[in-house]
């Protein structure tokens, strides 16, 4: 799980062009969206969906689950671990 969390941190930094952030700066438990944590927005959410599809073969079947799945790096990693084919 920790290895996947580190991989996700690197993928987010690269894909979302978070040039001023290092993986060590990202708390796996912190919210990805909103004022706290990384402060990502809806465009970033679309990029994360693409990362899941392209890198892990995962499609989000129920968009309503997105808020829980995308809460933090850890919740993303847990979702990938549970749903990766």
Secondary structure, 3 states (H helix, E strand, C coil): CHHHHHHHHHHHHHHCCCCCCCHHHCCCCCCCECCCCCCECHHHHHHHHHHHHHHHCCCCCCHHHHHHHCCCHHHHHHHHHHHCC
